[in-house]
Amino acid sequence: QITALFTHATRIYDLDKNPCKKVKRMGSSDSRSLTFWTLDEYRQFISAEEQDKKYYVIFEILFWTGMREGELLALTMDDINFVTNQIHINKTYYRMNKRDVVTVPKTEQSVRTIEIPQFLADEIRNYTNRLNGLPRNERIYDIGAKALQNKMLRLIE
């Protein structure tokens, strides 16, 4: 805003130079960049885990949907529609002060419905069918983000 003010002043009020042009940008640049695995890289990774296991299905969901880990960890059976092959994202999970917290996502854009391929719907259904008596509004994956990240690192190795 101050740069814009001085630019305006140089044009309208005959200010000789805009002093802001000499100042480098302040703050850190948002140089966070994401890298994505190719399909071959993912297949190599997932081959290290047994099919039908909890983490196998978790990584399948994460890879094929692009879902965030907190969104995945907040999933309940109520969020999955096996008739239309869709997952509805409407909450996120995190751990705070040694307590599990499930809240609405930070932004409205994070609430969305994701189409899933038939093979992924089948994998999820096969896994959830083994969760005898799990209430439809309870989290499907009763783990934290740290456990998920640790398992991922072990499989990468």
DSSP file with accessible surface (Angstrom, degrees, kcal/mol):
  #  RESIDUE AA STRUCTURE BP1 BP2  ACC     N-H-->O    O-->H-N    N-H-->O    O-->H-N    TCO  KAPPA ALPHA  PHI   PSI    X-CA   Y-CA   Z-CA
    1    1 A Q     >        0   0  213      0, 0.0     4,-2.1     0, 0.0     5,-0.1   0.000 360.0 360.0 360.0 -39.4    0.0    0.0    0.0
    2    2 A I  H  >  +     0   0  106      2,-0.2     4,-2.5     1,-0.2     5,-0.2   0.889 360.0  53.1 -69.6 -34.9    2.8    2.4    0.8
    3    3 A T  H  > S+     0   0   63      1,-0.2     4,-2.5     2,-0.2    -1,-0.2   0.931 109.4  49.2 -62.0 -43.2    4.5    1.6   -2.5
    4    4 A A  H  > S+     0   0   65      2,-0.2     4,-2.5     1,-0.2    -2,-0.2   0.901 109.2  53.1 -63.0 -38.8    1.2    2.4   -4.3
    5    5 A L  H  X S+     0   0  110     -4,-2.1     4,-2.4     1,-0.2    -2,-0.2   0.943 111.7  44.2 -61.7 -47.3    1.0    5.7   -2.4
    6    6 A F  H  X S+     0   0   64     -4,-2.5     4,-2.3     2,-0.2    -1,-0.2   0.864 111.2  54.3 -68.2 -35.2    4.5    6.7   -3.4
    7    7 A T  H  X S+     0   0   25     -4,-2.5     4,-1.5     2,-0.2    -1,-0.2   0.933 109.9  47.8 -61.6 -43.8    3.9    5.7   -7.0
    8    8 A H  H  X S+     0   0   91     -4,-2.5     4,-2.9     1,-0.2     5,-0.4   0.929 110.7  51.9 -60.3 -43.3    0.8    7.9   -7.0
    9    9 A A  H  X S+     0   0   21     -4,-2.4     4,-1.5     1,-0.2     6,-1.5   0.866 106.0  53.7 -65.1 -36.4    2.8   10.7   -5.5
   10   10 A T  H  < S+     0   0   38     -4,-2.3     4,-0.3     4,-0.2    -1,-0.2   0.871 116.3  39.3 -67.4 -32.8    5.5   10.4   -8.2
   11   11 A R  H  < S+     0   0  186     -4,-1.5    -2,-0.2    -3,-0.2    -1,-0.2   0.918 127.7  28.2 -81.2 -46.0    2.9   10.8  -10.9
   12   12 A I  H  < S+     0   0   95     -4,-2.9    -3,-0.2    -5,-0.2    -2,-0.2   0.877 128.4  34.5 -88.7 -39.6    0.5   13.4   -9.5
   13   13 A Y  S  < S-     0   0  166     -4,-1.5    -1,-0.2    -5,-0.4    -3,-0.1   0.146 103.5-113.9-109.5  18.9    2.7   15.5   -7.2
   14   14 A D        +     0   0  136     -4,-0.3     2,-0.2     1,-0.2    -4,-0.2   0.802  47.8 175.2  56.1  34.2    6.0   15.4   -9.2
   15   15 A L        -     0   0   70     -6,-1.5    -1,-0.2     1,-0.1     3,-0.1  -0.533  30.3-134.7 -67.1 134.8    7.9   13.5   -6.5
   16   16 A D  S    S+     0   0  159     -2,-0.2     2,-0.3     1,-0.2    -1,-0.1   0.939  75.0   1.9 -60.8 -54.3   11.3   12.8   -8.0
   17   17 A K        -     0   0  152     -3,-0.0    -1,-0.2     3,-0.0     3,-0.1  -0.980  66.4-119.0-137.3 153.1   11.7    9.1   -7.1
   18   18 A N    >   -     0   0   14     -2,-0.3     3,-1.7     1,-0.2     4,-0.3  -0.804  22.8-159.8 -90.1 107.9    9.7    6.4   -5.4
   19   19 A P  G >  S+     0   0   63      0, 0.0     3,-1.2     0, 0.0     4,-0.4   0.777  85.9  68.3 -62.8 -21.9   11.8    5.5   -2.4
   20   20 A C  G >  S+     0   0   23      1,-0.3     3,-0.9     2,-0.2   -17,-0.1   0.741  83.8  71.6 -70.1 -20.6   10.0    2.1   -2.1
   21   21 A K  G <  S+     0   0  151     -3,-1.7    -1,-0.3     1,-0.2   -18,-0.0   0.757  96.1  52.6 -67.0 -21.6   11.5    1.0   -5.4
   22   22 A K  G <  S+     0   0  169     -3,-1.2     2,-0.4    -4,-0.3    -1,-0.2   0.641  91.9  90.1 -86.2 -15.9   14.9    0.7   -3.6
   23   23 A V  S <  S-     0   0   95     -3,-0.9     2,-0.1    -4,-0.4     3,-0.1  -0.677  74.4-133.1 -87.8 131.6   13.5   -1.5   -0.8
   24   24 A K        -     0   0  185     -2,-0.4    -2,-0.1     1,-0.1    -1,-0.0  -0.411  42.1 -77.7 -75.5 160.7   13.6   -5.2   -1.2
   25   25 A R        -     0   0  244     -2,-0.1     2,-0.2     1,-0.1    -1,-0.1  -0.278  49.2-137.0 -59.0 140.4   10.5   -7.2   -0.4
   26   26 A M        +     0   0  172     -3,-0.1    -1,-0.1     2,-0.1    -3,-0.0  -0.618  61.1  27.9 -97.5 158.8   10.0   -7.8    3.3
   27   27 A G  S    S-     0   0   74     -2,-0.2     2,-0.3     2,-0.0     0, 0.0  -0.115  99.4 -53.5  82.7 175.0    8.9  -11.0    4.9
   28   28 A S        -     0   0  119      1,-0.0     2,-0.2     2,-0.0    -2,-0.1  -0.675  52.8-119.8 -90.3 143.7    9.5  -14.5    3.7
   29   29 A S        -     0   0   94     -2,-0.3     2,-2.1     1,-0.1     3,-0.1  -0.516  27.7-113.1 -76.6 149.5    8.5  -15.5    0.2
   30   30 A D        +     0   0  114      1,-0.2    -1,-0.1    -2,-0.2    -2,-0.0  -0.571  54.7 156.1 -83.7  78.9    6.0  -18.3    0.1
   31   31 A S        +     0   0   96     -2,-2.1     2,-0.3     2,-0.1    -1,-0.2   0.252  21.8 130.0 -92.8  13.0    8.4  -20.7   -1.5
   32   32 A R        -     0   0  207     -3,-0.1     2,-0.4     2,-0.0    -2,-0.0  -0.521  36.1-179.2 -65.9 125.3    6.5  -23.8   -0.3
   33   33 A S        -     0   0   99     -2,-0.3     2,-0.4     2,-0.0    -2,-0.1  -0.964  20.8-133.1-129.1 148.7    6.0  -26.0   -3.3
   34   34 A L        -     0   0  142     -2,-0.4     2,-0.4     2,-0.0    -2,-0.0  -0.784  12.6-159.1 -98.7 142.0    4.4  -29.3   -3.6
   35   35 A T        -     0   0  129     -2,-0.4     2,-0.4     0, 0.0    -2,-0.0  -0.954   9.6-154.0-117.4 142.2    5.8  -32.3   -5.3
   36   36 A F        -     0   0  164     -2,-0.4     2,-0.2     0, 0.0    -2,-0.0  -0.912  15.0-120.3-117.6 143.7    3.6  -35.0   -6.6
   37   37 A W        -     0   0   90     -2,-0.4     2,-0.1     1,-0.1     3,-0.0  -0.507  26.1-123.6 -75.6 147.4    4.5  -38.7   -7.1
   38   38 A T     >  -     0   0   74     -2,-0.2     4,-2.6     1,-0.1     5,-0.2  -0.392  32.4-102.8 -76.3 169.2    4.1  -40.1  -10.6
   39   39 A L  H  > S+     0   0   67      1,-0.2     4,-2.8     2,-0.2     5,-0.2   0.913 124.5  51.4 -61.9 -40.8    1.9  -43.2  -10.9
   40   40 A D  H  > S+     0   0  119      2,-0.2     4,-2.1     1,-0.2    -1,-0.2   0.911 109.7  49.4 -63.2 -41.4    5.0  -45.4  -11.1
   41   41 A E  H  > S+     0   0   92      2,-0.2     4,-2.3     1,-0.2    -2,-0.2   0.922 112.4  48.1 -64.1 -42.2    6.4  -43.9   -7.9
   42   42 A Y  H  X S+     0   0    4     -4,-2.6     4,-3.2     1,-0.2     5,-0.3   0.926 109.6  52.2 -64.0 -44.3    3.1  -44.4   -6.1
   43   43 A R  H  X S+     0   0  137     -4,-2.8     4,-1.5     1,-0.2    -1,-0.2   0.889 109.7  49.5 -60.9 -37.8    2.9  -48.0   -7.3
   44   44 A Q  H  < S+     0   0  149     -4,-2.1     4,-0.4    -5,-0.2    -1,-0.2   0.930 113.7  46.9 -64.9 -43.4    6.4  -48.7   -6.0
   45   45 A F  H >< S+     0   0   14     -4,-2.3     3,-1.7     1,-0.2    -2,-0.2   0.960 113.3  46.1 -61.2 -52.2    5.5  -47.1   -2.6
   46   46 A I  H >< S+     0   0   12     -4,-3.2     3,-1.9     1,-0.3    -1,-0.2   0.770  97.7  71.9 -70.8 -20.8    2.2  -48.9   -2.2
   47   47 A S  T 3< S+     0   0   91     -4,-1.5    -1,-0.3    -5,-0.3    -2,-0.2   0.713  87.3  66.8 -67.2 -15.2    3.6  -52.2   -3.1
   48   48 A A  T <  S+     0   0   58     -3,-1.7     2,-0.4    -4,-0.4    -1,-0.3   0.573  95.5  67.3 -80.8  -8.0    5.4  -52.2    0.3
   49   49 A E  S <  S-     0   0   27     -3,-1.9     2,-0.2    -4,-0.2     0, 0.0  -0.882  90.0-110.2-115.0 146.0    2.1  -52.5    2.1
   50   50 A E    >   -     0   0  129     -2,-0.4     3,-1.3     1,-0.1     6,-0.3  -0.512  38.2-109.8 -73.4 136.7   -0.3  -55.4    2.2
   51   51 A Q  T 3  S+     0   0  133      1,-0.2     3,-0.1    -2,-0.2    -1,-0.1  -0.262 100.3  25.8 -62.5 153.2   -3.6  -55.0    0.3
   52   52 A D  T 3  S+     0   0   75      1,-0.3    -1,-0.2     2,-0.1     2,-0.2   0.404  92.2 126.2  72.2  -2.2   -6.7  -54.7    2.4
   53   53 A K  S <> S-     0   0  102     -3,-1.3     4,-2.1     1,-0.1    -1,-0.3  -0.507  74.9-108.9 -80.8 159.8   -4.7  -53.4    5.4
   54   54 A K  H  > S+     0   0   59      1,-0.2     4,-2.3     2,-0.2     5,-0.1   0.926 117.6  44.5 -53.6 -51.2   -5.8  -50.1    7.1
   55   55 A Y  H  > S+     0   0   36      1,-0.2     4,-2.7     2,-0.2     5,-0.2   0.841 107.6  59.0 -70.5 -29.7   -2.8  -48.1    5.8
   56   56 A Y  H  > S+     0   0   20     -6,-0.3     4,-2.1     2,-0.2    -1,-0.2   0.963 110.4  42.5 -59.2 -49.6   -3.1  -49.5    2.3
   57   57 A V  H  X S+     0   0    1     -4,-2.1     4,-2.6     1,-0.2    -2,-0.2   0.904 112.4  54.9 -65.9 -39.2   -6.6  -48.2    2.0
   58   58 A I  H  X S+     0   0    0     -4,-2.3     4,-2.6    -5,-0.2    -1,-0.2   0.953 110.7  44.0 -58.2 -50.2   -5.6  -44.9    3.7
   59   59 A F  H  X S+     0   0    8     -4,-2.7     4,-2.6     1,-0.2     5,-0.2   0.861 110.8  55.5 -68.5 -31.6   -2.8  -44.3    1.1
   60   60 A E  H  X S+     0   0    8     -4,-2.1     4,-2.7    -5,-0.2     5,-0.3   0.944 110.0  45.9 -61.8 -47.1   -5.1  -45.3   -1.7
   61   61 A I  H  X S+     0   0    1     -4,-2.6     4,-1.8     1,-0.2     6,-0.5   0.945 113.9  48.4 -61.0 -47.9   -7.6  -42.7   -0.6
   62   62 A L  H  X S+     0   0   35     -4,-2.6     4,-1.7    -5,-0.2    -1,-0.2   0.927 116.4  42.6 -60.1 -44.8   -5.0  -40.0   -0.2
   63   63 A F  H  < S+     0   0   62     -4,-2.6    -2,-0.2     1,-0.2    -1,-0.2   0.949 118.6  40.8 -69.3 -48.5   -3.4  -40.7   -3.6
   64   64 A W  H  < S+     0   0   92     -4,-2.7    -1,-0.2    -5,-0.2    -2,-0.2   0.684 125.6  33.5 -80.1 -16.0   -6.5  -41.1   -5.7
   65   65 A T  H  < S-     0   0   24     -4,-1.8    -1,-0.2    -5,-0.3    -2,-0.2   0.657  90.8-132.6-108.8 -22.8   -8.5  -38.2   -4.2
   66   66 A G     <  +     0   0   57     -4,-1.7    -4,-0.1    -5,-0.4    -3,-0.1   0.623  49.2 162.7  75.8  12.4   -5.9  -35.6   -3.3
   67   67 A M        -     0   0    8     -6,-0.5    -1,-0.2    -5,-0.2     2,-0.1  -0.288  41.7-112.5 -64.7 146.8   -7.6  -35.4    0.1
   68   68 A R     >  -     0   0  138      1,-0.1     4,-2.3    -3,-0.1     3,-0.3  -0.495  25.8-115.8 -75.3 154.2   -5.7  -33.8    3.0
   69   69 A E  H  > S+     0   0   67      1,-0.2     4,-2.7     2,-0.2     5,-0.2   0.887 115.5  52.8 -62.1 -38.6   -4.6  -36.1    5.8
   70   70 A G  H  > S+     0   0   12      2,-0.2    23,-1.3     1,-0.2     4,-0.8   0.874 109.1  50.4 -64.3 -34.4   -6.8  -34.3    8.4
   71   71 A E  H  4 S+     0   0    6     -3,-0.3     3,-0.5    21,-0.2     4,-0.4   0.922 112.0  47.2 -68.1 -42.4   -9.8  -34.6    6.1
   72   72 A L  H >< S+     0   0    0     -4,-2.3     3,-1.5     1,-0.2    69,-0.3   0.925 109.7  52.6 -63.5 -44.8   -9.2  -38.4    5.7
   73   73 A L  H 3< S+     0   0    0     -4,-2.7    -1,-0.2     1,-0.3    68,-0.2   0.678 107.9  53.0 -69.3 -15.2   -8.7  -38.8    9.4
   74   74 A A  T 3< S+     0   0    0     -4,-0.8    -1,-0.3    -3,-0.5    -2,-0.2   0.506  82.8 125.5 -93.6  -5.3  -12.1  -37.1   10.0
   75   75 A L    <   -     0   0    3     -3,-1.5    65,-2.8    -4,-0.4    66,-0.4  -0.237  35.8-176.9 -60.4 139.6  -14.0  -39.4    7.6
   76   76 A T  B >   -A  139   0A   8     63,-0.2     3,-1.6    64,-0.1     4,-0.3  -0.820  43.5-103.6-123.9 168.7  -17.0  -41.3    8.9
   77   77 A M  G >  S+     0   0   22     61,-0.6     3,-1.4    59,-0.4    60,-0.2   0.825 119.7  65.9 -62.6 -29.2  -19.3  -43.8    7.1
   78   78 A D  G 3  S+     0   0   91     58,-2.0    -1,-0.3     1,-0.2    59,-0.1   0.724  96.1  58.0 -63.4 -20.7  -21.8  -41.0    6.8
   79   79 A D  G <  S+     0   0   12     -3,-1.6     9,-3.1    57,-0.3     2,-0.5   0.564  94.5  76.3 -86.2  -9.8  -19.4  -39.2    4.4
   80   80 A I  E <   -B   87   0B   8     -3,-1.4     2,-0.6    -4,-0.3     7,-0.2  -0.897  57.4-167.8-112.1 128.0  -19.1  -42.1    1.9
   81   81 A N  E  >> -B   86   0B  69      5,-3.1     5,-1.9    -2,-0.5     4,-0.9  -0.930   4.4-177.1-113.8 107.2  -21.8  -42.9   -0.6
   82   82 A F  T  45S+     0   0   42     -2,-0.6    -1,-0.1     3,-0.2     5,-0.0   0.651  81.2  60.6 -79.1 -13.9  -21.1  -46.2   -2.3
   83   83 A V  T  45S+     0   0  136      1,-0.2    -1,-0.2     3,-0.1    -2,-0.0   0.926 119.6  24.8 -76.0 -44.3  -24.1  -45.8   -4.6
   84   84 A T  T  45S-     0   0   62      2,-0.1    -2,-0.2    31,-0.0    32,-0.2   0.446 104.8-124.0 -98.4  -1.9  -22.8  -42.7   -6.3
   85   85 A N  T  <5 +     0   0   23     -4,-0.9    31,-2.9     1,-0.2     2,-0.3   0.962  64.1 136.1  54.3  58.7  -19.1  -43.4   -5.5
   86   86 A Q  E   < -BC  81 115B  53     -5,-1.9    -5,-3.1    29,-0.2     2,-0.5  -0.972  46.5-153.0-135.3 148.8  -18.6  -40.1   -3.7
   87   87 A I  E     -BC  80 114B   0     27,-2.5    27,-3.3    -2,-0.3     2,-0.6  -0.992  15.9-147.2-119.5 128.5  -16.9  -38.9   -0.6
   88   88 A H  E     - C   0 113B  70     -9,-3.1     2,-0.6    -2,-0.5    25,-0.2  -0.856   7.3-155.5 -98.5 121.1  -18.2  -35.8    1.0
   89   89 A I  E     + C   0 112B   3     23,-3.6    23,-1.6    -2,-0.6     3,-0.1  -0.861  38.1 137.8 -97.2 117.2  -15.6  -33.7    2.8
   90   90 A N        +     0   0   54     -2,-0.6     2,-0.3     1,-0.2    -1,-0.1   0.268  61.2  32.3-142.3   8.2  -17.1  -31.5    5.5
   91   91 A K        -     0   0   39     13,-0.2     2,-0.3    19,-0.1    13,-0.2  -0.977  58.3-144.4-158.2 168.5  -14.7  -31.7    8.4
   92   92 A T  E     -D  103   0C  33     11,-3.1    11,-2.5    -2,-0.3     2,-0.4  -0.967  12.5-139.0-140.0 155.4  -11.1  -32.1    9.4
   93   93 A Y  E     +D  102   0C   9    -23,-1.3     2,-0.3    -2,-0.3     9,-0.2  -0.894  26.3 155.1-117.0 142.3   -9.3  -33.8   12.3
   94   94 A Y  E     -D  101   0C  98      7,-2.4     7,-2.9    -2,-0.4     2,-0.5  -0.966  36.6-118.6-154.1 167.0   -6.3  -32.7   14.3
   95   95 A R  E     +D  100   0C 137     -2,-0.3     2,-0.4     5,-0.2     5,-0.2  -0.940  31.1 174.5-112.4 130.7   -4.9  -33.4   17.7
   96   96 A M  E >   -D   99   0C 101      3,-2.6     3,-1.2    -2,-0.5    -2,-0.0  -0.991  68.2  -9.2-140.5 127.1   -4.6  -30.6   20.3
   97   97 A N  T 3  S-     0   0  139     -2,-0.4    -1,-0.1     1,-0.3     3,-0.1   0.907 128.4 -55.9  52.4  44.8   -3.5  -30.8   23.9
   98   98 A K  T 3  S+     0   0  183      1,-0.2     2,-0.4    -3,-0.0    -1,-0.3   0.710 116.8 113.4  62.7  24.0   -3.6  -34.6   23.7
   99   99 A R  E <   -D   96   0C 180     -3,-1.2    -3,-2.6     2,-0.0     2,-0.3  -0.972  69.9-119.5-127.0 141.9   -7.2  -34.5   22.6
  100  100 A D  E     -D   95   0C  83     -2,-0.4     2,-0.4    -5,-0.2    -5,-0.2  -0.629  32.2-168.7 -76.3 133.2   -8.8  -35.5   19.3
  101  101 A V  E     -D   94   0C  34     -7,-2.9    -7,-2.4    -2,-0.3     2,-0.5  -0.992  11.7-173.3-128.3 128.8  -10.5  -32.5   17.6
  102  102 A V  E     +D   93   0C  67     -2,-0.4     2,-0.3    -9,-0.2    -9,-0.2  -0.990  22.0 157.4-120.0 122.1  -12.9  -32.7   14.6
  103  103 A T  E     -D   92   0C  53    -11,-2.5   -11,-3.1    -2,-0.5     3,-0.1  -0.840  47.0 -81.7-134.3 173.6  -14.0  -29.4   13.3
  104  104 A V        -     0   0  112     -2,-0.3   -13,-0.2   -13,-0.2     4,-0.1  -0.417  63.3 -89.1 -71.0 153.6  -15.3  -27.8   10.1
  105  105 A P        -     0   0   15      0, 0.0    -1,-0.1     0, 0.0     6,-0.1  -0.179  34.7-111.5 -61.6 162.1  -12.6  -27.0    7.5
  106  106 A K  S    S+     0   0  211     -3,-0.1     2,-0.3     4,-0.0    -2,-0.1   0.825  97.9  35.2 -65.1 -35.7  -10.9  -23.6    7.6
  107  107 A T  S >  S-     0   0   67      1,-0.1     3,-1.1     0, 0.0     4,-0.4  -0.893  76.2-125.6-123.1 155.2  -12.5  -22.4    4.4
  108  108 A E  G >  S+     0   0  175     -2,-0.3     3,-1.3     1,-0.2    -1,-0.1   0.828 109.6  64.3 -63.2 -31.8  -15.8  -22.9    2.6
  109  109 A Q  G 3  S+     0   0  152      1,-0.3    -1,-0.2    -3,-0.0    -3,-0.0   0.721  90.9  65.8 -66.2 -20.8  -14.0  -24.1   -0.5
  110  110 A S  G <  S+     0   0   13     -3,-1.1     2,-0.6   -20,-0.0    -1,-0.3   0.707  80.9  87.3 -74.9 -20.1  -12.7  -27.1    1.5
  111  111 A V    <   +     0   0   66     -3,-1.3     2,-0.3    -4,-0.4   -21,-0.2  -0.732  66.0 131.5 -79.8 118.3  -16.2  -28.5    1.9
  112  112 A R  E     -C   89   0B  69    -23,-1.6   -23,-3.6    -2,-0.6     2,-0.5  -0.972  56.1-114.3-159.7 169.0  -16.6  -30.5   -1.3
  113  113 A T  E     -C   88   0B  69     -2,-0.3     2,-0.5   -25,-0.2   -25,-0.2  -0.971  27.8-155.8-117.7 130.1  -17.7  -33.8   -2.8
  114  114 A I  E     -C   87   0B  23    -27,-3.3   -27,-2.5    -2,-0.5     2,-0.3  -0.910  10.3-137.6-110.6 128.9  -15.1  -36.0   -4.4
  115  115 A E  E     -C   86   0B 127     -2,-0.5   -29,-0.2   -29,-0.2   -30,-0.1  -0.665  24.0-161.4 -78.3 137.5  -15.9  -38.6   -7.1
  116  116 A I        -     0   0   10    -31,-2.9   -51,-0.1    -2,-0.3   -55,-0.0  -0.935  19.8-108.7-122.9 147.6  -14.0  -41.8   -6.6
  117  117 A P     >  -     0   0   50      0, 0.0     4,-2.3     0, 0.0     3,-0.4  -0.308  33.1-110.3 -69.2 157.7  -13.3  -44.7   -9.0
  118  118 A Q  H  > S+     0   0  101      1,-0.2     4,-2.7     2,-0.2     5,-0.2   0.890 116.4  55.6 -57.2 -42.2  -15.1  -48.0   -8.6
  119  119 A F  H  > S+     0   0   86      1,-0.2     4,-2.1     2,-0.2    -1,-0.2   0.897 109.5  47.2 -62.4 -35.4  -12.0  -49.9   -7.5
  120  120 A L  H  > S+     0   0    0     -3,-0.4     4,-2.7     2,-0.2     5,-0.2   0.916 110.2  51.7 -72.0 -40.6  -11.4  -47.3   -4.7
  121  121 A A  H  X S+     0   0    0     -4,-2.3     4,-2.8     1,-0.2    -2,-0.2   0.921 110.7  49.8 -58.9 -41.4  -15.0  -47.5   -3.6
  122  122 A D  H  X S+     0   0   58     -4,-2.7     4,-2.8     2,-0.2    -2,-0.2   0.910 110.2  49.4 -64.3 -43.1  -14.6  -51.3   -3.5
  123  123 A E  H  X S+     0   0   31     -4,-2.1     4,-2.0     2,-0.2    -2,-0.2   0.922 113.6  46.1 -62.0 -43.1  -11.4  -51.1   -1.4
  124  124 A I  H  X S+     0   0    1     -4,-2.7     4,-3.1     2,-0.2     5,-0.2   0.933 113.5  49.0 -65.7 -45.1  -13.0  -48.7    1.1
  125  125 A R  H  X S+     0   0   70     -4,-2.8     4,-2.4    -5,-0.2    -2,-0.2   0.933 110.4  50.9 -60.8 -45.7  -16.2  -50.9    1.3
  126  126 A N  H  X S+     0   0   79     -4,-2.8     4,-0.6     1,-0.2    -1,-0.2   0.902 114.5  44.4 -59.8 -41.0  -14.1  -54.0    1.9
  127  127 A Y  H >< S+     0   0   21     -4,-2.0     3,-1.3    -5,-0.2     4,-0.2   0.953 114.6  46.6 -68.3 -49.1  -12.2  -52.3    4.6
  128  128 A T  H >< S+     0   0   12     -4,-3.1     3,-1.6     1,-0.3     6,-0.2   0.802 101.7  65.8 -69.4 -25.6  -15.2  -50.7    6.4
  129  129 A N  H 3< S+     0   0  104     -4,-2.4    -1,-0.3     1,-0.3    -2,-0.2   0.768  97.9  56.4 -63.6 -24.3  -17.2  -54.0    6.2
  130  130 A R  T << S+     0   0  115     -3,-1.3     2,-1.6    -4,-0.6    -1,-0.3   0.509  82.3  90.3 -84.6  -4.9  -14.6  -55.4    8.6
  131  131 A L  S X  S-     0   0   46     -3,-1.6     3,-2.3    -4,-0.2    -1,-0.2  -0.515  77.7-151.7 -89.8  68.9  -15.2  -52.6   11.2
  132  132 A N  T 3   -     0   0  151     -2,-1.6    -2,-0.1     1,-0.3    -3,-0.1  -0.121  68.5  -7.2 -49.8 120.4  -17.9  -54.6   13.0
  133  133 A G  T 3  S+     0   0   79      1,-0.2    -1,-0.3     3,-0.0     3,-0.0   0.581  81.8 160.2  74.0  11.1  -20.5  -52.3   14.6
  134  134 A L    <   -     0   0   55     -3,-2.3    -1,-0.2    -6,-0.2    -3,-0.1  -0.523  45.8-117.3 -67.0 121.2  -18.7  -49.0   14.0
  135  135 A P    >   -     0   0   65      0, 0.0     3,-2.0     0, 0.0   -58,-0.4  -0.312  19.3-120.7 -58.2 144.5  -21.3  -46.3   14.3
  136  136 A R  T 3  S+     0   0  129      1,-0.3   -58,-2.0   -59,-0.1   -59,-0.4   0.714 111.9  51.0 -62.7 -20.5  -21.8  -44.4   11.0
  137  137 A N  T 3  S+     0   0  110    -60,-0.2     2,-0.3   -61,-0.2    -1,-0.3   0.335  90.8  97.5-101.2   7.0  -20.8  -41.1   12.7
  138  138 A E  S <  S-     0   0  102     -3,-2.0   -61,-0.6     1,-0.1   -60,-0.1  -0.698  88.1 -92.2 -92.4 150.9  -17.6  -42.3   14.2
  139  139 A R  B     -A   76   0A  37     -2,-0.3   -63,-0.2   -63,-0.2     3,-0.1  -0.340  26.7-147.8 -59.9 134.5  -14.2  -41.8   12.6
  140  140 A I  S    S+     0   0    7    -65,-2.8     2,-0.7     1,-0.2    -1,-0.1   0.894  89.6  48.1 -70.8 -41.3  -13.2  -44.7   10.3
  141  141 A Y        -     0   0    1    -66,-0.4     2,-1.0   -69,-0.3    -1,-0.2  -0.879  68.6-167.7-108.0 107.1   -9.5  -44.3   11.0
  142  142 A D        +     0   0  119     -2,-0.7     2,-0.3    -3,-0.1    -1,-0.1  -0.273  54.7  99.7 -91.1  48.2   -8.8  -44.0   14.8
  143  143 A I        -     0   0   20     -2,-1.0     2,-0.2   -70,-0.1    -2,-0.1  -0.803  67.8-117.7-123.5 168.6   -5.2  -42.9   14.4
  144  144 A G     >  -     0   0   19     -2,-0.3     4,-1.9     1,-0.1     5,-0.2  -0.577  30.5-104.0-102.4 171.1   -3.5  -39.5   14.5
  145  145 A A  H  > S+     0   0   29      1,-0.2     4,-2.9     2,-0.2     5,-0.2   0.859 118.5  58.2 -62.1 -35.8   -1.6  -37.7   11.8
  146  146 A K  H  > S+     0   0  138      1,-0.2     4,-2.7     2,-0.2    -1,-0.2   0.921 105.6  48.5 -63.5 -43.0    1.8  -38.5   13.4
  147  147 A A  H  > S+     0   0   36      2,-0.2     4,-2.3     1,-0.2    -1,-0.2   0.918 112.7  49.4 -62.4 -41.1    1.1  -42.3   13.1
  148  148 A L  H  X S+     0   0    3     -4,-1.9     4,-2.3     2,-0.2    -2,-0.2   0.936 112.2  46.9 -63.0 -46.0    0.1  -41.8    9.5
  149  149 A Q  H  X S+     0   0   73     -4,-2.9     4,-2.4     1,-0.2    -2,-0.2   0.905 111.7  51.1 -64.7 -40.4    3.2  -39.8    8.7
  150  150 A N  H  X S+     0   0   63     -4,-2.7     4,-2.2     2,-0.2    -1,-0.2   0.912 110.2  49.1 -64.0 -42.2    5.5  -42.3   10.5
  151  151 A K  H  X S+     0   0   38     -4,-2.3     4,-2.4    -5,-0.2     5,-0.2   0.926 110.2  51.9 -63.5 -41.1    4.0  -45.2    8.6
  152  152 A M  H  X S+     0   0   67     -4,-2.3     4,-2.4     1,-0.2    -2,-0.2   0.930 109.2  49.4 -61.5 -44.3    4.4  -43.3    5.3
  153  153 A L  H  X S+     0   0   99     -4,-2.4     4,-2.2     1,-0.2    -1,-0.2   0.904 110.1  51.3 -63.5 -39.7    8.1  -42.7    6.1
  154  154 A R  H  < S+     0   0  143     -4,-2.2    -1,-0.2     1,-0.2    -2,-0.2   0.914 111.5  47.1 -63.9 -41.5    8.7  -46.4    6.9
  155  155 A L  H  < S+     0   0   22     -4,-2.4    -2,-0.2     1,-0.2    -1,-0.2   0.876 108.9  54.5 -68.7 -34.9    7.1  -47.4    3.6
  156  156 A I  H  <        0   0   91     -4,-2.4    -2,-0.2     1,-0.2    -1,-0.2   0.926 360.0 360.0 -62.9 -42.9    9.2  -44.9    1.7
  157  157 A E     <        0   0  194     -4,-2.2    -1,-0.2    -5,-0.2    -2,-0.2   0.910 360.0 360.0 -62.5 360.0   12.3  -46.3    3.2
